[in-house]
Each structure stands twice: as C-alpha cells, then as structure tokens.
Amino acid sequence: MWVVVITVLFAIIFNLGVMRKTSRSILGFTGKLINDVLSFVVFCVLDVLDVLLCYVYKVVDFVVENEWKPCYCSSPKEAIINSGNILVSENGEAEKIVCLTSTKLHLEEISDTLYSRPSRVKEVSKTTVKRTSYVVSSVGKPIGQSPVVVKMPRDKIDGQKAHAVPRWSDCDCDTCNSWSRSCKDTLFVRMDGRKDNVSENVLFIHGFISSSEFWTETLFPNFSRSIKSKYRLFAIDLLGFGKSPKPNESLYTMKEHLDMIERSVLEPNKVESFHIVAHSLGCILALALAVKYPKSVKSLTLLAPPYFPTPKGEEATQYMMRKVAPRQVWPLIAFGASMACWYEHVSRTICLLICKHHRTWEFLTKLITRNRIRTYLIEGFCCHTHNAAWHTLHNVICGSASKIEEYLDMVQNRLNCSVNVFHGRDDELIPVECSDNVKTKVPRAHVRIVEKKDHITIVVGRQKAFARELEQIWKNSKTN
C-alpha cells in the first residue's frame, strides 16, 4: 500500500517538474518568437528611416555648411575621401587608406562594415558625387593589370584645409570642444598618485561612449595611500570622447587611437613599464598596446573583453558586427548597440538629440534625482561626436575582429605579464562566453565571473572591492 502511495507521489512530483520545465520552455520560445517578429518589423522601419534621413542630412548639411556631405550609404569611397585621406584599393576593393601628415605617409586599415551592412529593405537609390581619381599601376605592372586605384579628395589637390570643427550637429560647449582652443594635439589625461621618481605606472582605458571618469569617479578615490604613494595612475579620454580631440577628418582607426595614447601618455611621461586596466572596447586597444610593447606591460586586466572567435567560412568583421549588434529590440542595450552600428543616419540623429543637448539631459537628471547621484556616467555617454562613435565602433571593434585572436596568441606566447579577466554574469551586451574564449586562448589568464553584475556594474557599485583586487594584482605582478 505504502509503496503504491509513494510511487504515485513520485509520479506526481516528476510530472509537475516536467510541466514546469515545459511551461518555461514554452514561455521562452514564445518570448523569443515575439522578440524576433518585433525586431524584424522595427528594423525594417529603421532601414527605411535611415534612407530618408540620408537625404534630410544631405540637404541640411548643404544649407548649413555649403557642402554636400557624402556618406557610406551613398558612396563609401566618397565618405573616406572627404575626410582628407587618400583611398587605396586593389582590384576594385577599398581596403586601405593613405594618411598624409607633415612628416610621413602611412597606410591604415578600415573596416568593410562601414560600407557593407546588409539591409532588410532594398536600397531606394544611390547618390553619386564625382571626384577626381587617379589610376596608378602596380609596381612592375602596366595600367590595366591588377591596378591600384588611388582616389584623392579635391581639397588635397587644391591645398585647402579640412572642414572646420565642430559641425552643426555636434556640441560646441566648453567641455566637448575645449581641445579646439588648445595648441596641444593630445588626449585629455587625468593623473593621480605619485608625481616623481616613479617606477610603477597604470594606464586605464575606458570603453565605448564613455570617458576617463568611469575610472576617476569610481576607482581613484578608493585606492589606498600606499598605492598612491608608489604608483602613477593615468586615465585617458580616448580620441573622440570626453574632453579629448574630436577631429572631423579622422577615421578613428586602431592606429590613430594607439598613436594618440603613445603621444599623450607614454612618450611625454617617459613611461617605460606599465600595468593596463581596460573595459570593453578598451580591451581591444589594451591588447594591441600590449603586443606592441611586450616587454613593458607588467599586468593586463581586462573587463568584459569583446572576443568572439570567428567560425570558419565567416567574414570576421561582419560576424563581429552581428554579435555586438544583433538587431534585436530586447535587451535594450543590444537594441541601442544595433542602432549605433547598423544605421549611420539614425545614429547621427540619436547623437544630435542626446550629445548636442547633453547639458539639458544632465540638468534633468540632477533635477529628477535631486542631486542624489553624480552624473559622470551620463557625461561620459554624451560627450562625443557621431563621427567619433561611428568610426571607432566600426574601425576598432568590428575592424579588429580578425586581429584579436592573433593578439591573444602573442599575449600567451610572447608576454610574461599576468592576465586577469573580470566579467559580470548578467552582462547583456558582451556575454560571459567572451571571457571563456579568452581563457581558451590564454590558459594562464585568471578569469573571474562576478555574480549579479552587468556591463557597467562590474565596476560601478563595487568600486571599493575592485580597487582592492587591482592592488593585489599589481603587487603580485612583482613576484611573477
């Protein structure tokens, strides 16, 4: 009798468990279906809207700036040429640009995602703006056999200067535009800690649409006196963000970002060895910097590194774009990333509404919260130009997709520094699997997954604990 009762109870419990799992599965499937359908509709609308905004901005740019401004949806080559660079392509493929400075000429890679973003709605039309072009034969080959096409902007030929900054759609306040009144062509750098006779340096690199205040308002006040008495701390505003220069002619390539870090921090301060702490986008720059200075980096701390190994047969840049910007309306952070990455003119409109009027948004935030919170995150989010965000997203995040694996291999094989990775379990922008991927490439890396933390709260909200963790990492690096 009891055996029968117990058997029946177990059967009921088992069936209830199966029903719960089934109901969760049904709910999950239904939620995904709704998200997919809604995303399809929303992004079809955005496809059309971006085309319409393209024409709107062309007209407004012409009225305000007396010049037709080319864009990547109409003619990608013209957008690059207009920036003041020479475009070089072989066999009809635009792959590199030639940047001219007063002292040198060098090639820089640009990402194909700038001008190749598949749309769900067929292009309505293409605007063409004819420019002067020159066909130069390859070395040892006559014209017509594998030619290298070089396109040069008219203002380069005529010797005219690049268009003045800021543009009408950019903010011209003292915070955003102070760099234009300075004779220094360097990044804005916040320093703390020891001033002279320094043997220990730390470079902090922020993430996408952020600023140095991500570090100075959270970690810097929480470092111990002993650390500040021995270490020199550098937090930078990356090129195009915060109080750093935001040149309109820049394409914000990996090389430009690295050159500015060297020119603004390493060279003037005679930094011979240093630790690196980087978040999100900053992790890519940190890896590139570590590979360039393998004997100088003492420790490498990466927070939410965006590393997605590219499957065989996939184009690395396009795959990265789909991973960081999946064109989904949910979660909201993915929706925001998708609008910023896929739509040149929609994202410019967002910058026009948010960045140009950031002082209004900061005032409203303070008013609503009655000054209970500081607005450094909002300031970092708003103080950039569309040109800076658009090109950095494509040329650094997407454009480096094929290089990150090489960087990690070099970190594993050529660098002796300690590697530490932190990731929030609830990060909806850069999934935890990215840090697991780093661990696969760099087995000695120490990976810590922080529960109940996301892309921002991996630092914000746990700054005291994280400051102690960093101090321990730096101290341990001396004994390695």
LINGINOR-V860497 format. One record per backbone hydrogen bond with DSSP energy under -0.5 kcal/mol. NH is the residue of the N-H (numbers start at 1). CO is the residue of the C=O. Records with the same first field share a line. If there is no record, write none. Layout:
NH->CO ; CO
This chain:
5->1
6->2
7->3
8->4
9->5
10->6
11->7
12->8
13->9
14->10
15->11
16->12
17->13
18->14
19->15
20->16
21->17
22->18
23->19
24->20
25->21
26->22
27->23
28->24
29->25
30->26
31->27
32->28
33->29
34->30
35->31
36->32
37->33
38->34
39->35
40->36
41->37
42->38
43->39
44->40
45->41
46->42
47->43
48->44
49->45
50->46
51->47
52->48
53->49
54->50
55->51
56->52
57->53
58->54
59->55
60->56
61->57
62->58
63->59
64->60
65->61
66->62
67->61
69->67
70->68
74->71
75->71
78->75
79->75
80->76
81->77
82->78
83->79 ; 80
84->81
85->80
86->98
87->85 ; 151
88->96
89->149
90->93
91->147
93->90
94->92
95->88 ; 93
96->88
97->108
98->86
99->97 ; 106
100->98
101->99 ; 104
106->99
108->97
110->95
114->111
115->112
116->112
130->128
134->150
136->134 ; 148
141->138
145->142
146->144
148->136
149->89 ; 147
150->134 ; 148
151->87 ; 149
152->132
156->153
157->153
158->154
159->155
160->155
170->167
177->173
178->174
180->177
181->178
182->179
186->184
189->187
190->235
191->189
192->233
194->231
199->230
200->230
202->232
203->275
204->202 ; 234
205->277
206->204 ; 236
210->207
214->211
215->212
216->212
217->213
218->215
219->215
220->215
222->219
223->219 ; 220
228->224
229->225
230->226 ; 227
231->227
232->200
233->192 ; 231
234->202
235->190
236->204
237->188
238->236
240->245
241->238
242->383
244->241
250->247
257->253
258->254
259->255
260->256
261->257
262->258
263->259
264->260
265->261
266->261
267->262
269->265
270->267
271->266
272->270
274->296
275->201
276->299
277->203
278->301
279->205
280->303
282->279
283->280
284->280 ; 281
285->281
286->282
287->283
288->284
289->285
290->286
291->287
292->288
293->289
294->291
296->293
297->293
298->274
299->274
300->418
301->276
302->300 ; 420
303->278
304->302 ; 422
307->305
308->306
309->307
314->311
316->314
319->315
320->316
321->317
322->318
323->319
324->320
325->321
334->331
335->331
336->332
337->333
338->334
339->335
340->336
341->337
342->338
343->339
344->342
347->343
348->344
349->345
350->346
351->347
352->348
353->349
354->350
355->351
356->351
358->355
360->357
361->357
362->358
363->359
364->360
365->361
366->362
367->363
368->364
369->365
370->366
371->366
372->369
379->375
380->376
381->377
382->378
383->379
384->382
385->240
389->385
390->386
391->387
392->388
393->389
394->390
395->391
396->392
397->392
398->393
399->394
400->396
401->398
403->400
404->400
405->401
407->403
408->404
409->405
410->406
411->407
412->408
413->409
414->410
415->410 ; 411
418->298
420->300
421->446
422->302
423->448
425->450
426->453
427->424
431->429
434->431
435->432
436->432
437->433
438->434
439->435
440->436
441->437
442->438
445->442
446->419
447->445
448->421
450->423 ; 448
451->449
453->450
458->454
459->456
460->456
462->459
466->462
467->463
468->464
469->465
470->466
471->467
472->468
473->469
474->470
475->471
476->472
477->473
478->474 ; 475
479->476
480->476
